[in-house]
Amino acid sequence: MKKTIRVSVMLLALFAFFAIAAASQSLPEKLAELEKTAAAEMDSTGTPGAAIAIVSGDGVVWAKGFGKTSAEGGSNVTADTLFRIGSTTKMFTAAAFAVLADQKKTRFDAPVSTYVSGLPPKVSGLTPHMLMSQSSGLRDMNTDVMSDDDGALAANVAAWKDTAFFTDPSTIYSYSSANFWLTGLIVEKIHGKPYADAMSDLLFQPLGMKHSFLRPREAMTYPLALGHNRQGKEHSVNRPAANNAAIYPGGSIFSSVNDISRWMIAVLNDGKIDGKQALPSSVVKELMKPQFSLPGDEPVFYSYGLMGYKVGGVDTISHGGVSRGYGATIFFAPVQRYALVVLTNSNGQTLPRTRQKFNQLFLPLKPDAGDGSPKKFEAADETQLRKYAGKFRHEPQTWEFLVRDGKFYLKLDGSEHELRQTDKDTFGYPQGEFLFVANSKGNFQHVFMGLYAARRVE
């Protein structure tokens, strides 16, 4: 125990040293260190191109492009180069809905049937709040509708049946892009224009985001980074470029870090930018506050298109994005009035080491107060293990948990994996962790896997 405490004290002292060192650096020194980290991470991952911007208060303190728009050559990436921003689109879809709510044209608690007719009964009874807080119970599903036409979004949602649910609404958080497809359709119906045009009218134009689009034929008329598939460090241009208007509201905006910086400034300043009220303050309020808590002991919440949690004791709210060939992160520390955006043209790459370096350099992080000892919890005996055992489903996947000879196993895709308890009601193996979530009667009705949940079926 003395050795553990001694090591922990040393780690705390080391953390404090780096925190003091970061605080004593000038802004140019911090930016130089961040740029060095970004360049090194791009080199180590083989990322062809990236752009990064930092907002502080009501202004951009740094915006820079790295690398090339294509692994086959291309041009230099700049802060004006367009990338597809993946699921960070969700916060913009939510903001557009919130603008309409501020105009008294829609409500967060009204049934979907108020705005979209002809849907199955269970879908019709959902509310925009359930959709945008990822608490609707809808599966994270694919669509059979593939089209570049504006009518594709409505056709996608019209094909749903009540089997689109994996569980009942308002019972558990589980990530699903379908929630935002339906939200985007509501925006389209209320505003009276296709989703792509509604987004321009409600958000991009008021914010001065002059180079933000949904349609590729608009985006390609400006400097555009091509999306890339990746295999290790090797990258190849994604051909043909992916596009489907049926899923635009979940993750399809094209934008640049300069344009997104205007969004971040507005969010940090109660909707104001350039001395004008570009967004109603109510929109920012709705997007920044907790809307639905994630399972577990840690205070993590989902707002509308944003996830909130503490980083080193600092309140943050953010969202990542993956669109075929691209990666994105938009990150806010509202109290410190800092924001960061990272865009890349590498499939799913968000330069996490660079984001961590930003946190270290610009935020007042605190060290973990623990003493380094393993987390204490009451180990589950065989009787308790059998309460977890069973089949849980989030179509099309099924997870089966088994108890045998006092040990706990996961059966998945024909293979068995022994699970080790890591916390109360939590078990893991190298590929992930499972938190068993009890209902009001104390029965374990769901299992949660970090972003997705599954419901007990046996």
Rosetta blueprint (number, residue, H / E / L):
1 M L
2 K H
3 K H
4 T H
5 I H
6 R H
7 V H
8 S H
9 V H
10 M H
11 L H
12 L H
13 A H
14 L H
15 F H
16 A H
17 F H
18 F H
19 A H
20 I H
21 A H
22 A H
23 A H
24 S H
25 Q L
26 S L
27 L H
28 P H
29 E H
30 K H
31 L H
32 A H
33 E H
34 L H
35 E H
36 K H
37 T H
38 A H
39 A H
40 A H
41 E H
42 M H
43 D H
44 S H
45 T H
46 G L
47 T L
48 P L
49 G E
50 A E
51 A E
52 I E
53 A E
54 I E
55 V E
56 S E
57 G L
58 D L
59 G E
60 V E
61 V E
62 W E
63 A E
64 K E
65 G E
66 F E
67 G E
68 K E
69 T E
70 S E
71 A L
72 E L
73 G E
74 G E
75 S E
76 N E
77 V L
78 T L
79 A L
80 D L
81 T L
82 L E
83 F E
84 R E
85 I L
86 G H
87 S H
88 T H
89 T H
90 K H
91 M H
92 F H
93 T H
94 A H
95 A H
96 A H
97 F H
98 A H
99 V H
100 L H
101 A H
102 D H
103 Q L
104 K L
105 K L
106 T L
107 R L
108 F L
109 D L
110 A L
111 P L
112 V H
113 S H
114 T H
115 Y L
116 V L
117 S L
118 G L
119 L L
120 P L
121 P H
122 K H
123 V H
124 S H
125 G L
126 L L
127 T L
128 P H
129 H H
130 M H
131 L H
132 M H
133 S L
134 Q L
135 S L
136 S L
137 G L
138 L E
139 R L
140 D L
141 M L
142 N L
143 T L
144 D L
145 V L
146 M L
147 S L
148 D L
149 D L
150 D L
151 G L
152 A H
153 L H
154 A H
155 A H
156 N H
157 V H
158 A H
159 A L
160 W L
161 K L
162 D H
163 T H
164 A H
165 F E
166 F L
167 T L
168 D L
169 P L
170 S L
171 T L
172 I L
173 Y L
174 S L
175 Y L
176 S L
177 S L
178 A H
179 N H
180 F H
181 W H
182 L H
183 T H
184 G H
185 L H
186 I H
187 V H
188 E H
189 K H
190 I H
191 H H
192 G L
193 K L
194 P L
195 Y H
196 A H
197 D H
198 A H
199 M H
200 S H
201 D H
202 L H
203 L H
204 F H
205 Q H
206 P H
207 L H
208 G L
209 M L
210 K L
211 H L
212 S L
213 F E
214 L L
215 R L
216 P H
217 R H
218 E H
219 A H
220 M L
221 T L
222 Y L
223 P L
224 L E
225 A L
226 L L
227 G L
228 H E
229 N E
230 R E
231 Q E
232 G L
233 K L
234 E E
235 H E
236 S E
237 V E
238 N L
239 R L
240 P L
241 A L
242 A L
243 N L
244 N L
245 A H
246 A H
247 I H
248 Y H
249 P H
250 G H
251 G H
252 S L
253 I L
254 F E
255 S E
256 S L
257 V H
258 N H
259 D H
260 I H
261 S H
262 R H
263 W H
264 M H
265 I H
266 A H
267 V H
268 L H
269 N L
270 D L
271 G L
272 K E
273 I E
274 D L
275 G L
276 K E
277 Q E
278 A L
279 L L
280 P L
281 S H
282 S H
283 V H
284 V H
285 K H
286 E H
287 L H
288 M H
289 K L
290 P L
291 Q L
292 F E
293 S E
294 L L
295 P L
296 G L
297 D L
298 E L
299 P L
300 V L
301 F E
302 Y E
303 S L
304 Y L
305 G L
306 L L
307 M E
308 G E
309 Y E
310 K E
311 V E
312 G L
313 G L
314 V E
315 D E
316 T E
317 I E
318 S E
319 H E
320 G E
321 G E
322 V E
323 S E
324 R L
325 G L
326 Y E
327 G E
328 A E
329 T E
330 I E
331 F E
332 F E
333 A E
334 P L
335 V L
336 Q L
337 R L
338 Y E
339 A E
340 L E
341 V E
342 V E
343 L E
344 T E
345 N L
346 S L
347 N L
348 G L
349 Q L
350 T L
351 L L
352 P H
353 R H
354 T H
355 R H
356 Q H
357 K H
358 F H
359 N H
360 Q H
361 L H
362 F H
363 L L
364 P L
365 L L
366 K L
367 P L
368 D L
369 A L
370 G L
371 D L
372 G L
373 S L
374 P L
375 K L
376 K L
377 F L
378 E L
379 A L
380 A L
381 D L
382 E H
383 T H
384 Q H
385 L H
386 R H
387 K H
388 Y H
389 A L
390 G E
391 K E
392 F E
393 R E
394 H E
395 E L
396 P L
397 Q E
398 T E
399 W E
400 E E
401 F E
402 L E
403 V E
404 R E
405 D L
406 G L
407 K E
408 F E
409 Y E
410 L E
411 K E
412 L E
413 D L
414 G L
415 S E
416 E E
417 H E
418 E E
419 L E
420 R E
421 Q E
422 T E
423 D E
424 K L
425 D L
426 T E
427 F E
428 G E
429 Y E
430 P L
431 Q L
432 G E
433 E E
434 F E
435 L E
436 F E
437 V E
438 A E
439 N L
440 S L
441 K L
442 G L
443 N L
444 F E
445 Q E
446 H E
447 V E
448 F E
449 M L
450 G L
451 L L
452 Y L
453 A E
454 A E
455 R E
456 R E
457 V L
458 E L
